[in-house]
Amino acid sequence: MLSVPECEQLPVSEARSGDPDAWDTLFRRYQLPLYVYACELVHDQQASLDIVQETFIAASRHLGTLREDAKFGSWLFGIAHQKCGHHWRKRGREQEFASGQAAEPEEFEPAPSEYLIRREQEEEFMKQVARLPLPQRSVLLLHFIEEFPLAEIAAITGAQLGTVKSRLHYAKQALRELLTERIP
């Protein structure tokens, strides 16, 4: 799906200086990946839009605390992750379950019927993934969809690296079991 490479040249220092064009560039680069991440976690489009907006507001206020400009993307996702957690606490809901896994690119254009079948399978897959605990879903999204390395996911989620590895392992294991149950 969408991936935000950390190595690309971003105008972080210019944004820190208050350059509106730099902020516009950063917003355009990260708004969609952040929205997809938030949407997969909170399952609410309006709340996801609000989370993206709140994330950029917080980023603009606290950009001075970022030590490495090259880590802007993971820092921004860390803020969004905290906002998603706050959303769930605010709503007083228990942790929900969901995640996603990037599909392998096709080398050919599928027929319309194949596309519809694959779309139905993806929807069913996401329904099953939605049963995973929020911490596992978050790790799956960050690792497979956003393609962050495990160490960066640990920084984003505030969890230890070992915890991230464990969550990813158990998420994949639980997902396999859920999908196996669905096979008639």
C-alpha positions in Angstrom: 0.0 0.0 0.0 1.5 3.4 1.0 5.0 3.6 2.3 6.9 6.6 3.5 10.6 6.1 3.1 12.7 7.8 5.8 15.6 8.4 3.5 13.9 10.9 1.2 14.8 14.6 1.6 12.1 16.4 3.5 12.0 20.1 4.4 11.9 19.4 8.2 14.4 22.1 9.1 12.6 24.6 7.0 9.3 23.7 8.7 11.0 24.1 12.1 11.8 27.7 11.0 8.1 28.3 10.3 8.2 28.0 6.4 4.5 27.4 5.4 5.6 25.8 2.1 7.7 23.3 4.0 4.7 22.4 6.2 2.6 22.1 3.1 5.1 19.7 1.6 5.2 17.6 4.8 1.4 17.6 5.0 1.0 16.5 1.4 3.6 13.7 1.9 2.2 12.3 5.1 -1.6 13.0 5.1 -2.7 9.9 3.2 -0.4 7.4 4.9 -1.4 8.8 8.3 -5.1 8.7 7.4 -4.9 5.1 6.2 -3.1 4.1 9.4 -5.6 6.0 11.7 -8.6 4.6 9.7 -7.4 1.0 10.1 -7.1 1.6 13.8 -10.2 3.5 14.7 -12.6 2.4 11.9 -14.1 5.9 11.7 -13.4 8.1 8.7 -14.2 11.4 10.4 -12.3 10.5 13.5 -9.3 9.5 11.3 -9.4 12.9 9.6 -9.5 14.6 13.0 -6.5 12.4 14.2 -4.5 13.5 11.1 -5.3 17.1 11.8 -4.5 16.8 15.5 -1.2 15.0 14.6 0.0 17.9 12.4 -1.1 20.4 15.0 0.9 18.6 17.7 3.8 18.2 15.3 3.9 21.9 14.6 3.9 22.7 18.3 6.6 20.1 19.2 8.9 20.0 16.1 11.6 21.5 18.2 11.8 18.3 20.3 12.6 16.2 17.2 16.3 15.3 17.5 16.9 13.7 14.0 15.2 15.3 11.0 15.5 12.0 9.1 13.2 10.4 11.7 10.4 12.8 11.0 8.1 10.1 9.5 8.3 7.7 12.4 8.0 10.6 14.9 4.9 11.7 13.1 3.4 8.2 13.1 4.2 8.0 16.8 2.1 11.1 17.4 -0.7 9.6 15.3 -0.4 6.4 17.3 -0.8 8.3 20.6 -3.8 10.2 19.1 -5.5 6.9 18.1 -5.0 5.5 21.6 -6.4 8.7 23.1 -9.4 8.3 20.7 -10.2 4.8 22.1 -9.7 5.9 25.8 -11.9 9.0 25.1 -14.7 6.8 23.7 -14.5 4.5 26.7 -14.3 1.5 24.4 -12.3 -1.6 24.9 -9.5 -2.3 22.4 -10.9 -3.4 19.0 -9.3 -5.8 16.7 -8.0 -5.2 13.1 -5.0 -5.0 10.8 -3.9 -5.2 7.2 -1.2 -6.9 5.1 0.1 -5.5 1.9 -0.7 -7.6 -1.2 1.9 -8.6 -3.6 1.8 -6.6 -6.8 0.3 -8.3 -9.9 2.3 -8.6 -13.1 -0.9 -8.6 -15.2 -4.3 -6.9 -15.1 -6.9 -9.2 -13.7 -10.2 -9.8 -15.4 -13.2 -8.0 -13.8 -14.5 -11.2 -12.3 -11.1 -12.0 -10.8 -11.0 -8.4 -9.4 -14.4 -8.8 -7.7 -13.4 -12.2 -6.2 -10.1 -10.7 -4.9 -12.0 -7.7 -3.5 -14.4 -10.0 -1.7 -11.5 -12.0 -0.3 -9.8 -8.8 0.8 -12.9 -7.7 2.6 -13.2 -11.1 4.3 -9.6 -11.0 5.2 -10.0 -7.5 6.8 -13.0 -8.7 8.8 -10.9 -11.5 10.2 -8.0 -9.2 10.9 -10.4 -6.9 12.7 -10.6 -9.5 15.4 -7.0 -9.0 16.5 -6.2 -6.9 19.6 -5.4 -3.2 18.8 -1.6 -3.5 19.8 -1.2 -6.4 17.3 -3.2 -4.6 14.6 -1.0 -1.5 15.0 2.2 -3.5 14.7 0.9 -5.3 11.6 -0.2 -2.0 10.0 3.1 -0.3 10.7 5.2 -3.2 9.6 3.3 -4.5 6.5 1.4 -1.5 5.2 3.8 1.4 6.1 6.9 -0.8 6.0 8.5 0.6 9.1 11.4 -1.6 10.5 10.7 -3.2 13.9 12.9 -0.8 15.8 11.0 2.2 14.4 7.7 0.5 15.3 9.0 0.2 18.9 9.7 4.0 18.9 6.3 4.8 17.4 4.3 2.7 19.8 6.5 3.2 22.9 6.9 -0.5 23.3 10.1 -2.5 23.7 11.6 -4.1 20.6 10.9 -7.5 22.1 7.3 -6.6 22.7 6.9 -5.5 19.1 8.4 -8.7 17.8 6.1 -10.7 20.1 3.0 -8.7 19.0 3.9 -9.3 15.4 4.4 -13.0 15.9 1.2 -13.5 17.9 -0.8 -11.4 15.4 0.4 -13.5 12.5 -0.3 -16.7 14.4 -3.8 -15.5 15.5 -4.6 -14.4 12.0 -3.6 -17.8 10.5 -5.9 -19.5 13.0 -8.8 -17.1 12.3 -8.4 -17.6 8.5 -8.2 -21.3 8.9 -11.5 -21.3 10.9 -13.1 -19.6 7.9 -12.2 -22.3 5.4 -15.1 -24.7 5.0 
